[in-house]
Amino acid sequence: MAPSEKNTYLPVKAIKLNSILESLPDVIWSYSPIENKLIFISSSCEKLLGYKQNELYENNSIWKSILVEEDVNKRKSALLKISEEKIIVETLYRIRTKAGELKWVKDTFIPIVDENDQLVRVDGIIKNVTESIEKENKFKRIFNLSSNLMFFIDIKDENLVFENVNHQFRRLVRYSPLELTSVPMF
């Protein structure tokens, strides 16, 4: 490669990489434990966190302020595990955006070590998992509610054969699960 090609090749690569990072919904970040500062964060931080890149670069304490108090130790534990064990760690915690909105995020911490196995950087990806957590919680609430209902019944097919019935229903009708699941309702 000619010297002039090298000079244009790097900026083109950087532009392509930046374009990729800008198109991702997840937040890509990099932190220096040596300098105790954020050294990179993708612009998607504004959509997820409500803060612009420069706000996060200029104020290290924003990270502490957006964490929901009950979840602070989850993130601290992940960072401690990375520094001690030098392994990739995923953690789930809640944040409050700049606008005060509560969001669930999955943060993946990736340790970067030097030739002496010393932690020199932590890279990461923050993914908004609010929607999936809310769906899971809704399902759990429905399941817990249904287990308390007198008649929780799954119908197997159009022949109206019981597939599954809860304990309360079996007690009420005094049939075994096998008897209930093998006999058509009508």
Order of alpha helices (4+ residues) and beta strands (2+ residues): alpha-beta-beta-alpha-alpha-alpha-alpha-beta-beta-beta-alpha-beta-beta-alpha-alpha
